[in-house]
Amino acid sequence: MRDWHLTLLLAPAFDERAHRSHESTGSAFADVSSEVGRLFGEHTVLLPGMAALYLVGKATHNPTVEHASSAAFKGWILGSAITGMLKLSFGRERPYEGLGPHAFHPFSGANAFPSGHTTAAFAVATALDYSVEFRGSSTLFYGLASLTAASRVYDGKHWVSDVVAGAVIGYLSGRWAATRD
């Protein structure tokens, strides 16, 4: 991947085109789907969910469920730490600011890149998917995480490249956490 700098230059051009094409869409179904996706990436939903899952694992003496919840939490923490540092360093403006996809102001407080909701959703989804084995788990977990990513773009909170970066960070963090121990 020696041409990573070319990717960084081309991503904002793609972001702008994707943002413009989104502005003309909107429906009740898309609005509800976006809200579900936003909630799956929200820490106020994920943390109690992971805690409840852990307690269920303890109460039922199910080490798989305990491991899954622990891995999800560790993946979420790792992904959030990485994302937080990158947000601070890049300082990318959000689409609703109207400054365009090329607006980066490092250490300014601007924090679009990468998407924290998407990182969280993919970290938890990946950790759970790697930890539990039931039919359809990948579809369920990654479907919810993808809905989170789509909601961030749909709501104008992030550029497409923000959610792609968040998904990669979340996936790698969740996979790392699930494959330890």
Backbone as a printed PyTorch tensor [residue, N CA C, xyz], in Angstrom:
tensor([[[  0.8480,  -1.1860,   0.0000],
         [  0.0000,   0.0000,   0.0000],
         [  0.8820,   1.2340,   0.0000]],

        [[  1.7870,   1.3070,  -0.8930],
         [  2.7230,   2.4240,  -0.9140],
         [  2.0960,   3.7120,  -1.4310]],

        [[  0.9160,   3.6420,  -2.0560],
         [  0.2530,   4.8310,  -2.5740],
         [ -0.8230,   5.3470,  -1.6300]],

        [[ -0.6300,   5.1890,  -0.3080],
         [ -1.6200,   5.6350,   0.6710],
         [ -1.8680,   7.1380,   0.5770]],

        [[ -0.8260,   7.9000,   0.2510],
         [ -0.9900,   9.3540,   0.1480],
         [ -1.9320,   9.7270,  -0.9910]],

        [[ -1.9300,   8.9490,  -2.0770],
         [ -2.8470,   9.1780,  -3.1840],
         [ -4.2870,   8.9240,  -2.7170]],

        [[ -4.4730,   7.8860,  -1.9040],
         [ -5.7970,   7.5940,  -1.3560],
         [ -6.2920,   8.7510,  -0.5050]],

        [[ -5.4240,   9.3220,   0.3090],
         [ -5.8210,  10.4550,   1.1480],
         [ -6.2150,  11.6680,   0.3100]],

        [[ -5.5720,  11.8360,  -0.8280],
         [ -5.9190,  12.9590,  -1.6960],
         [ -7.2310,  12.7260,  -2.4360]],

        [[ -7.5160,  11.4750,  -2.8050],
         [ -8.7160,  11.1760,  -3.5700],
         [ -9.9520,  11.0100,  -2.6940]],

        [[ -9.7910,  10.6060,  -1.4490],
         [-10.9420,  10.3680,  -0.5720],
         [-11.8410,  11.5900,  -0.4340]],

        [[-11.3210,  12.7950,  -0.2010],
         [-12.2250,  13.9420,  -0.0970],
         [-13.0300,  14.2050,  -1.3650]],

        [[-12.4690,  13.9380,  -2.5310],
         [-13.2130,  14.1340,  -3.7790],
         [-14.3900,  13.1530,  -3.8310]],

        [[-14.1650,  11.9170,  -3.4300],
         [-15.2410,  10.9300,  -3.3710],
         [-16.2610,  11.3350,  -2.3130]],

        [[-15.7880,  11.8100,  -1.1740],
         [-16.6800,  12.2350,  -0.0890],
         [-17.6480,  13.3100,  -0.5550]],

        [[-17.1390,  14.2760,  -1.2930],
         [-17.9790,  15.3810,  -1.7490],
         [-19.0690,  14.8840,  -2.6940]],

        [[-18.7220,  13.9970,  -3.6000],
         [-19.6940,  13.4460,  -4.5430],
         [-20.7540,  12.6350,  -3.7980]],

        [[-20.3360,  11.8030,  -2.8380],
         [-21.2870,  10.9920,  -2.0790],
         [-22.2040,  11.8790,  -1.2390]],

        [[-21.6800,  12.9450,  -0.6850],
         [-22.4750,  13.8570,   0.1370],
         [-23.5430,  14.5620,  -0.7040]],

        [[-23.1710,  15.0160,  -1.8810],
         [-24.1280,  15.6960,  -2.7650],
         [-25.2440,  14.7580,  -3.1940]],

        [[-24.9120,  13.4880,  -3.4930],
         [-25.9410,  12.5560,  -3.9480],
         [-26.8890,  12.1930,  -2.8080]],

        [[-26.4340,  12.2580,  -1.5810],
         [-27.2700,  11.9400,  -0.4220],
         [-28.2860,  13.0350,  -0.1320]],

        [[-27.9440,  14.2710,  -0.4190],
         [-28.7870,  15.3960,  -0.0280],
         [-30.1940,  15.3340,  -0.6140]],

        [[-30.3820,  14.6300,  -1.7020],
         [-31.6970,  14.5800,  -2.3310],
         [-32.5440,  13.4170,  -1.8230]],

        [[-31.9990,  12.5500,  -0.9790],
         [-32.7520,  11.4020,  -0.4970],
         [-33.3880,  11.7110,   0.8490]],

        [[-34.2480,  10.8300,   1.2810],
         [-34.8780,  10.9810,   2.5800],
         [-36.2570,  10.3570,   2.5680]],

        [[-36.5250,   9.5230,   3.5510],
         [-37.8190,   8.8820,   3.6770],
         [-38.0110,   8.4950,   5.1320]],

        [[-39.2290,   8.1400,   5.4960],
         [-39.5070,   7.7170,   6.8650],
         [-38.7020,   6.4630,   7.2040]],

        [[-38.6130,   5.5210,   6.2580],
         [-37.8480,   4.3000,   6.5040],
         [-36.3690,   4.6160,   6.7230]],

        [[-35.8210,   5.4920,   5.8910],
         [-34.4090,   5.8720,   6.0390],
         [-34.1750,   6.5850,   7.3580]],

        [[-35.1250,   7.4180,   7.7640],
         [-34.9760,   8.1330,   9.0410],
         [-34.9810,   7.1720,  10.2230]],

        [[-35.8810,   6.1920,  10.2150],
         [-35.9440,   5.2070,  11.3040],
         [-34.6970,   4.3320,  11.2880]],

        [[-34.2810,   3.8910,  10.1080],
         [-33.0680,   3.0680,   9.9960],
         [-31.8550,   3.8280,  10.5110]],

        [[-31.7980,   5.1020,  10.2040],
         [-30.6910,   5.9220,  10.6590],
         [-30.6660,   6.0200,  12.1830]],

        [[-31.8270,   6.1550,  12.7780],
         [-31.8980,   6.2420,  14.2430],
         [-31.4620,   4.9260,  14.8970]],

        [[-31.8690,   3.7990,  14.3420],
         [-31.4390,   2.4930,  14.8560],
         [-29.9200,   2.3690,  14.7360]],

        [[-29.3910,   2.7520,  13.5980],
         [-27.9430,   2.6940,  13.3970],
         [-27.1940,   3.5870,  14.3600]],

        [[-27.6950,   4.8020,  14.5680],
         [-27.0520,   5.7250,  15.5060],
         [-27.0180,   5.1200,  16.9040]],

        [[-28.1220,   4.5190,  17.3230],
         [-28.1840,   3.9450,  18.6650],
         [-27.1910,   2.8030,  18.8560]],

        [[-26.9980,   1.9740,  17.8080],
         [-26.0630,   0.8440,  17.9460],
         [-24.6240,   1.3190,  18.1290]],

        [[-24.3110,   2.5240,  17.7030],
         [-22.9610,   3.0550,  17.8680],
         [-22.8140,   3.9750,  19.0670]],

        [[-23.8870,   4.1570,  19.8140],
         [-23.9070,   5.0950,  20.9440],
         [-23.3980,   4.4060,  22.2180]],

        [[-22.4490,   5.0390,  22.9040],
         [-21.8820,   4.4240,  24.1060],
         [-22.9190,   4.2320,  25.2060]],

        [[-23.9300,   5.0760,  25.2540],
         [-24.9640,   4.9370,  26.2840],
         [-25.8600,   3.7220,  26.0410]],

        [[-25.7830,   3.1410,  24.8650],
         [-26.5020,   1.9080,  24.5600],
         [-25.5480,   0.7170,  24.6410]],

        [[-24.3440,   0.8830,  24.0890],
         [-23.3880,  -0.2240,  24.0490],
         [-22.9030,  -0.6510,  25.4400]],

        [[-22.5640,   0.3090,  26.2720],
         [-22.0350,  -0.0410,  27.6040],
         [-23.0240,  -0.8360,  28.4420]],

        [[-24.2640,  -0.3900,  28.6030],
         [-25.2140,  -1.2100,  29.3590],
         [-25.4670,  -2.5700,  28.6940]],

        [[-25.4640,  -2.5950,  27.3760],
         [-25.6490,  -3.8580,  26.6670],
         [-24.5300,  -4.8430,  26.9380]],

        [[-23.2880,  -4.3600,  26.9080],
         [-22.1480,  -5.2400,  27.1890],
         [-22.1670,  -5.6930,  28.6450]],

        [[-22.5380,  -4.7960,  29.5690],
         [-22.6240,  -5.1530,  30.9900],
         [-23.7060,  -6.2070,  31.2110]],

        [[-24.8510,  -6.0280,  30.5900],
         [-25.9420,  -7.0020,  30.7280],
         [-25.5220,  -8.3570,  30.1670]],

        [[-24.8490,  -8.3480,  29.0320],
         [-24.3780,  -9.5940,  28.4390],
         [-23.3990, -10.3060,  29.3700]],

        [[-22.5120,  -9.5450,  29.9790],
         [-21.5480, -10.1280,  30.9170],
         [-22.2730, -10.7530,  32.1170]],

        [[-23.2520, -10.0420,  32.6640],
         [-24.0050, -10.5540,  33.8180],
         [-24.7860, -11.8160,  33.4570]],

        [[-25.3210, -11.8770,  32.2490],
         [-26.0160, -13.0780,  31.7850],
         [-25.0260, -14.2410,  31.7150]],

        [[-23.8390, -13.9820,  31.2010],
         [-22.8160, -15.0240,  31.1290],
         [-22.4180, -15.5320,  32.5040]],

        [[-22.2720, -14.6260,  33.4540],
         [-21.9290, -15.0170,  34.8340],
         [-23.0590, -15.8180,  35.4650]],

        [[-24.2920, -15.3180,  35.3200],
         [-25.4450, -15.9650,  35.9500],
         [-25.7070, -17.3590,  35.3860]],

        [[-25.4370, -17.5320,  34.0940],
         [-25.6910, -18.8270,  33.4630],
         [-24.4380, -19.7040,  33.4120]],

        [[-23.3540, -19.2100,  33.9690],
         [-22.0660, -19.9320,  33.9660],
         [-21.6610, -20.3130,  32.5470]],

        [[-21.7980, -19.3360,  31.6470],
         [-21.4960, -19.5560,  30.2380],
         [-20.2250, -18.7730,  29.8840]],

        [[-19.0820, -19.4610,  29.8210],
         [-17.8370, -18.7620,  29.5420],
         [-17.7890, -18.1140,  28.1510]],

        [[-18.5250, -18.6510,  27.1960],
         [-18.5430, -18.0600,  25.8540],
         [-19.1750, -16.6720,  25.8950]],

        [[-20.2670, -16.5550,  26.6170],
         [-20.9520, -15.2610,  26.7220],
         [-20.0940, -14.2760,  27.5220]],

        [[-19.4600, -14.7590,  28.5860],
         [-18.5680, -13.9000,  29.3680],
         [-17.4300, -13.3830,  28.4920]],

        [[-16.8040, -14.2910,  27.7310],
         [-15.7020, -13.8960,  26.8460],
         [-16.1750, -12.9100,  25.7890]],

        [[-17.3500, -13.1650,  25.2190],
         [-17.8740, -12.2840,  24.1690],
         [-18.0700, -10.8680,  24.6980]],

        [[-18.6500, -10.7360,  25.8710],
         [-18.8880,  -9.4020,  26.4190],
         [-17.5770,  -8.7280,  26.8130]],

        [[-16.6570,  -9.4860,  27.3540],
         [-15.3510,  -8.9370,  27.7260],
         [-14.5750,  -8.4900,  26.4930]],

        [[-14.6000,  -9.3100,  25.4490],
         [-13.9080,  -8.9570,  24.2020],
         [-14.5470,  -7.7310,  23.5640]],

        [[-15.8640,  -7.6580,  23.5930],
         [-16.5540,  -6.4970,  23.0240],
         [-16.1400,  -5.2250,  23.7630]],

        [[-16.0670,  -5.3090,  25.0840],
         [-15.6780,  -4.1420,  25.8790],
         [-14.2300,  -3.7340,  25.5880]],

        [[-13.3250,  -4.7090,  25.5550],
         [-11.9160,  -4.4120,  25.2760],
         [-11.7440,  -3.8310,  23.8670]],

        [[-12.4390,  -4.4100,  22.8950],
         [-12.3670,  -3.8970,  21.5220],
         [-12.9000,  -2.4780,  21.4350]],

        [[-13.9950,  -2.2200,  22.1500],
         [-14.5890,  -0.8840,  22.1690],
         [-13.6180,   0.1190,  22.7850]],

        [[-12.9860,  -0.2390,  23.8980],
         [-12.0270,   0.6540,  24.5600],
         [-10.8410,   0.9490,  23.6370]],

        [[-10.2580,  -0.0990,  23.0520],
         [ -9.1020,   0.0860,  22.1720],
         [ -9.4690,   0.9500,  20.9660]],

        [[-10.5600,   0.6050,  20.3050],
         [-10.9850,   1.3720,  19.1430],
         [-11.2800,   2.8260,  19.4840]],

        [[-11.9170,   3.0480,  20.6160],
         [-12.2340,   4.4180,  21.0360],
         [-10.9710,   5.2220,  21.3200]],

        [[ -9.9810,   4.5910,  21.9100],
         [ -8.7170,   5.2860,  22.1960],
         [ -8.0120,   5.6830,  20.8970]],

        [[ -7.9380,   4.7570,  19.9700],
         [ -7.2880,   5.0450,  18.6840],
         [ -8.0460,   6.1400,  17.9410]],

        [[ -9.3540,   6.0050,  17.8850],
         [-10.1790,   6.9910,  17.1890],
         [-10.0500,   8.3690,  17.8250]],

        [[-10.0520,   8.4200,  19.1430],
         [ -9.9210,   9.7000,  19.8330],
         [ -8.6250,  10.4140,  19.4980]],

        [[ -7.5300,   9.6550,  19.4590],
         [ -6.2380,  10.2650,  19.1100],
         [ -6.2340,  10.7650,  17.6630]],

        [[ -6.8140,   9.9860,  16.7620],
         [ -6.8560,  10.3890,  15.3600],
         [ -7.7550,  11.6060,  15.1480]],

        [[ -8.8880,  11.6460,  15.8340],
         [ -9.7840,  12.8050,  15.7280],
         [ -9.0370,  14.0840,  16.1070]],

        [[ -8.3270,  14.0370,  17.2120],
         [ -7.5680,  15.1900,  17.6790],
         [ -6.4900,  15.5800,  16.6650]],

        [[ -5.7710,  14.5890,  16.1690],
         [ -4.6600,  14.8490,  15.2500],
         [ -5.1050,  15.3880,  13.8990]],

        [[ -6.1700,  14.8250,  13.3320],
         [ -6.6130,  15.2370,  11.9950],
         [ -7.4430,  16.5120,  12.0240]],

        [[ -8.3310,  16.6390,  12.9800],
         [ -9.1560,  17.8350,  13.0750],
         [-10.0090,  18.0830,  11.8450]],

        [[-10.6710,  17.0620,  11.3700],
         [-11.4920,  17.2120,  10.1670],
         [-12.8680,  17.7780,  10.5140]],

        [[-13.2990,  18.7200,   9.6950],
         [-14.6150,  19.3270,   9.8830],
         [-15.7090,  18.3660,   9.4080]],

        [[-16.8580,  18.4740,  10.0070],
         [-18.0030,  17.6350,   9.6530],
         [-18.7400,  18.2210,   8.4420]],

        [[-19.4580,  17.3700,   7.7130],
         [-20.1730,  17.8500,   6.5240],
         [-21.1400,  18.9990,   6.8090]],

        [[-21.8280,  18.9590,   7.9350],
         [-22.8160,  20.0020,   8.2130],
         [-22.1840,  21.3700,   8.4730]],

        [[-20.8770,  21.4230,   8.6460],
         [-20.2010,  22.7070,   8.8270],
         [-20.1330,  23.4930,   7.5200]],

        [[-20.2770,  22.7750,   6.3940],
         [-20.2980,  23.4340,   5.0940],
         [-18.9340,  23.8650,   4.5700]],

        [[-17.8660,  23.3410,   5.1560],
         [-16.5170,  23.7260,   4.7360],
         [-15.9200,  22.7770,   3.7040]],

        [[-16.6260,  21.6950,   3.4030],
         [-16.1520,  20.7380,   2.4090],
         [-15.2620,  19.6650,   3.0010]],

        [[-15.0140,  18.6200,   2.2220],
         [-14.2610,  17.4720,   2.7170],
         [-12.7540,  17.7090,   2.8720]],

        [[-12.2540,  18.8330,   2.3820],
         [-10.8210,  19.1190,   2.4880],
         [-10.4760,  19.9450,   3.7240]],

        [[-11.4550,  20.2150,   4.5780],
         [-11.2330,  21.0820,   5.7390],
         [-10.6820,  20.2870,   6.9230]],

        [[ -9.3730,  20.3430,   7.0880],
         [ -8.6760,  19.7010,   8.2000],
         [ -7.9890,  20.7890,   9.0210]],

        [[ -8.2240,  20.7710,  10.3180],
         [ -7.6050,  21.7370,  11.2260],
         [ -7.1010,  20.9830,  12.4510]],

        [[ -5.8960,  20.3940,  12.3460],
         [ -5.3700,  19.5810,  13.4480],
         [ -5.3960,  20.3200,  14.7860]],

        [[ -5.7610,  19.5770,  15.8140],
         [ -5.7700,  20.0450,  17.2060],
         [ -6.7070,  21.2330,  17.4190]],

        [[ -7.7420,  21.3360,  16.5840],
         [ -8.6680,  22.4630,  16.6830],
         [ -9.9570,  22.1160,  17.4180]],

        [[-10.1870,  20.8380,  17.6270],
         [-11.4450,  20.4160,  18.2110],
         [-12.4140,  19.8690,  17.1770]],

        [[-12.1340,  20.1000,  15.9040],
         [-12.9400,  19.4880,  14.8420],
         [-12.6820,  17.9830,  14.9170]],

        [[-13.7340,  17.1740,  14.8200],
         [-13.5170,  15.7580,  15.1260],
         [-14.3040,  14.7810,  14.2610]],

        [[-14.3460,  15.0130,  12.9830],
         [-15.1000,  14.1010,  12.1230],
         [-14.3320,  12.8250,  11.7860]],

        [[-13.0340,  12.8880,  11.6730],
         [-12.2620,  11.7340,  11.1890],
         [-11.4710,  11.0880,  12.3130]],

        [[-11.6780,   9.7890,  12.4840],
         [-12.6760,   8.8780,  11.9370],
         [-13.9540,   8.8900,  12.7790]],

        [[-14.9690,   8.2010,  12.3180],
         [-16.2580,   8.1600,  13.0110],
         [-16.1730,   7.3010,  14.2720]],

        [[-16.4330,   7.9000,  15.4060],
         [-16.4120,   7.1700,  16.6750],
         [-17.5660,   6.1920,  16.8050]],

        [[-18.7610,   6.5850,  16.3430],
         [-19.9060,   5.6730,  16.3970],
         [-19.6260,   4.4220,  15.5610]],

        [[-19.0540,   4.6310,  14.3770],
         [-18.7680,   3.5010,  13.4990],
         [-17.6740,   2.6210,  14.0880]],

        [[-16.6470,   3.2390,  14.6610],
         [-15.5940,   2.4620,  15.3220],
         [-16.1910,   1.5920,  16.4090]],

        [[-17.0060,   2.1800,  17.2680],
         [-17.6170,   1.4390,  18.3750],
         [-18.4840,   0.2930,  17.8620]],

        [[-19.3200,   0.5830,  16.8820],
         [-20.2240,  -0.4370,  16.3560],
         [-19.4550,  -1.6100,  15.7560]],

        [[-18.4130,  -1.3240,  14.9730],
         [-17.6480,  -2.4110,  14.3540],
         [-16.7680,  -3.1470,  15.3560]],

        [[-16.2610,  -2.4620,  16.3640],
         [-15.4670,  -3.1430,  17.3960],
         [-16.3310,  -4.1500,  18.1420]],

        [[-17.5070,  -3.7240,  18.5510],
         [-18.4140,  -4.6160,  19.2770],
         [-18.9120,  -5.7320,  18.3680]],

        [[-19.3220,  -5.3990,  17.1600],
         [-19.8190,  -6.4120,  16.2260],
         [-18.7640,  -7.4720,  15.9370]],

        [[-17.5440,  -7.0340,  15.6990],
         [-16.4690,  -7.9760,  15.3690],
         [-16.1270,  -8.8600,  16.5650]],

        [[-16.0050,  -8.2600,  17.7380],
         [-15.6940,  -9.0500,  18.9350],
         [-16.7830, -10.0870,  19.1950]],

        [[-18.0330,  -9.6890,  19.0710],
         [-19.1270, -10.6440,  19.2890],
         [-19.1280, -11.7270,  18.2200]],

        [[-18.9090, -11.3340,  16.9700],
         [-18.9160, -12.3090,  15.8870],
         [-17.7940, -13.3320,  16.0350]],

        [[-16.6240, -12.8880,  16.4550],
         [-15.5030, -13.8050,  16.6420],
         [-15.6830, -14.6780,  17.8830]],

        [[-16.4870, -14.2200,  18.8330],
         [-16.6140, -14.9190,  20.1130],
         [-17.7660, -15.9040,  20.1690]],

        [[-18.8030, -15.6560,  19.4350],
         [-19.9640, -16.5520,  19.4780],
         [-20.1470, -17.1990,  18.1160]],

        [[-20.7110, -18.3680,  18.1460],
         [-20.9420, -19.0700,  16.8890],
         [-22.3950, -19.4950,  16.8290]],

        [[-23.1850, -18.6670,  16.1760],
         [-24.5430, -19.0890,  15.8870],
         [-24.8850, -18.6320,  14.4850]],

        [[-25.7710, -19.3680,  13.8990],
         [-26.1240, -19.1220,  12.4980],
         [-26.6810, -17.7120,  12.3290]],

        [[-26.1060, -16.9840,  11.4200],
         [-26.5770, -15.6390,  11.1360],
         [-25.9400, -14.5530,  11.9840]],

        [[-24.9890, -14.9250,  12.8470],
         [-24.3850, -13.9100,  13.7240],
         [-23.6530, -12.8300,  12.9250]],

        [[-22.9270, -13.2240,  11.9110],
         [-22.2010, -12.2370,  11.1010],
         [-23.1610, -11.2630,  10.4440]],

        [[-24.2260, -11.7730,   9.8880],
         [-25.2130, -10.9180,   9.2320],
         [-25.8270,  -9.9400,  10.2230]],

        [[-26.1920, -10.4340,  11.3890],
         [-26.7940,  -9.5850,  12.4120],
         [-25.8200,  -8.5160,  12.8980]],

        [[-24.6520,  -8.9440,  13.3510],
         [-23.7050,  -7.9990,  13.9530],
         [-23.1770,  -6.9820,  12.9470]],

        [[-22.7180,  -7.4730,  11.8000],
         [-22.1680,  -6.5440,  10.8120],
         [-23.2620,  -5.7330,  10.1150]],

        [[-24.4540,  -6.2810,  10.0560],
         [-25.5780,  -5.5150,   9.5220],
         [-25.8800,  -4.3000,  10.3960]],

        [[-25.9070,  -4.4970,  11.7110],
         [-26.1330,  -3.3780,  12.6300],
         [-24.9860,  -2.3680,  12.5690]],

        [[-23.7650,  -2.8690,  12.5070],
         [-22.6100,  -1.9680,  12.4350],
         [-22.6390,  -1.1680,  11.1260]],

        [[-23.0010,  -1.8170,  10.0410],
         [-23.0870,  -1.1220,   8.7490],
         [-24.2060,  -0.0870,   8.7570]],

        [[-25.2900,  -0.4010,   9.4350],
         [-26.3820,   0.5560,   9.5840],
         [-25.9020,   1.7880,  10.3530]],

        [[-25.0660,   1.5620,  11.3490],
         [-24.4870,   2.6860,  12.0870],
         [-23.6560,   3.5610,  11.1520]],

        [[-22.7940,   2.9340,  10.3730],
         [-21.9550,   3.6990,   9.4410],
         [-22.8190,   4.4910,   8.4560]],

        [[-23.8160,   3.8460,   7.8990],
         [-24.6920,   4.5210,   6.9340],
         [-25.4400,   5.6790,   7.5920]],

        [[-25.8440,   5.4940,   8.8340],
         [-26.5870,   6.5560,   9.5230],
         [-25.7380,   7.8040,   9.7300]],

        [[-24.4550,   7.6230,   9.9700],
         [-23.5690,   8.7710,  10.2040],
         [-23.4230,   9.6200,   8.9410]],

        [[-23.4020,   8.9560,   7.7810],
         [-23.3400,   9.6870,   6.5080],
         [-24.7090,  10.2800,   6.2050]],

        [[-25.7540,   9.4840,   6.3750],
         [-27.1190,   9.9330,   6.0830],
         [-27.4820,  11.1750,   6.8990]],

        [[-27.0870,  11.2020,   8.1740],
         [-27.4030,  12.3330,   9.0490],
         [-26.4920,  13.5350,   8.8470]],

        [[-25.5110,  13.4210,   7.9470],
         [-24.6030,  14.5280,   7.6670],
         [-23.5670,  14.7530,   8.7520]],

        [[-23.3360,  13.7440,   9.5830],
         [-22.3600,  13.8650,  10.6680],
         [-20.9430,  13.5210,  10.2150]],

        [[-20.8430,  12.6920,   9.1660],
         [-19.5360,  12.2280,   8.7030],
         [-19.4950,  12.1070,   7.1930]],

        [[-18.2760,  12.1920,   6.6970],
         [-17.9970,  11.8920,   5.3020],
         [-17.8540,  10.3820,   5.1790]],

        [[-17.9740,   9.8590,   3.9610],
         [-17.8510,   8.4200,   3.7350],
         [-16.4940,   7.9150,   4.2150]],

        [[-15.4280,   8.6330,   3.9360],
         [-14.1010,   8.1650,   4.3570],
         [-13.9660,   8.1460,   5.8810]],

        [[-14.7120,   8.9730,   6.5960],
         [-14.7030,   8.9370,   8.0620],
         [-15.2530,   7.6100,   8.5730]],

        [[-16.3580,   7.1540,   7.9700],
         [-16.9660,   5.9150,   8.4480],
         [-16.1870,   4.6890,   7.9780]],

        [[-15.5670,   4.7790,   6.8100],
         [-14.7310,   3.6580,   6.3490],
         [-13.5450,   3.4920,   7.3010]],

        [[-12.8980,   4.5840,   7.6610],
         [-11.7750,   4.5110,   8.6060],
         [-12.2570,   3.9930,   9.9560]],

        [[-13.4100,   4.4580,  10.4250],
         [-13.9590,   3.9780,  11.6960],
         [-14.2480,   2.4900,  11.6660]],

        [[-14.7800,   2.0090,  10.5350],
         [-15.0800,   0.5830,  10.4000],
         [-13.8030,  -0.2610,  10.4470]],

        [[-12.7640,   0.1910,   9.7710],
         [-11.4930,  -0.5540,   9.7690],
         [-10.8970,  -0.5840,  11.1760]],

        [[-10.8700,   0.5510,  11.8340],
         [-10.3270,   0.6100,  13.2030],
         [-11.1550,  -0.2740,  14.1330]],

        [[-12.4750,  -0.1810,  14.0250],
         [-13.3440,  -0.9890,  14.8710],
         [-13.1660,  -2.4750,  14.6160]],

        [[-13.1120,  -2.8580,  13.3460],
         [-12.9270,  -4.2710,  13.0090],
         [-11.6180,  -4.8020,  13.5890]],

        [[-10.5370,  -4.0750,  13.3640],
         [ -9.2330,  -4.5460,  13.8460],
         [ -9.1760,  -4.5800,  15.3750]],

        [[ -9.7820,  -3.6030,  16.0270],
         [ -9.8020,  -3.5690,  17.4920],
         [-10.6260,  -4.7230,  18.0510]],

        [[-11.7950,  -4.9460,  17.4720],
         [-12.6460,  -6.0430,  17.9230],
         [-12.0230,  -7.4010,  17.6700]],

        [[-11.3730,  -7.5440,  16.5270],
         [-10.7110,  -8.8180,  16.2190],
         [ -9.5520,  -9.0670,  17.1670]],

        [[ -8.7640,  -8.0270,  17.4420],
         [ -7.6600,  -8.1750,  18.3720],
         [ -8.1710,  -8.6120,  19.7330]],

        [[ -9.2110,  -7.9410,  20.2240],
         [ -9.7360,  -8.2500,  21.5560],
         [-10.3300,  -9.6630,  21.6280]],

        [[-10.9990, -10.0900,  20.5800],
         [-11.6560, -11.3990,  20.5900],
         [-10.6700, -12.5530,  20.4630]],

        [[ -9.5240, -12.3000,  19.8670],
         [ -8.5690, -13.3970,  19.6470],
         [ -7.4930, -13.4620,  20.7160]],

        [[ -7.6170, -12.6580,  21.7560],
         [ -6.7010, -12.7330,  22.9040],
         [ -7.2920, -13.6560,  23.9520]],

        [[ -6.5130, -14.1390,  24.8500],
         [ -6.8790, -15.0270,  25.9730],
         [ -6.7880, -16.4630,  25.6140]]])
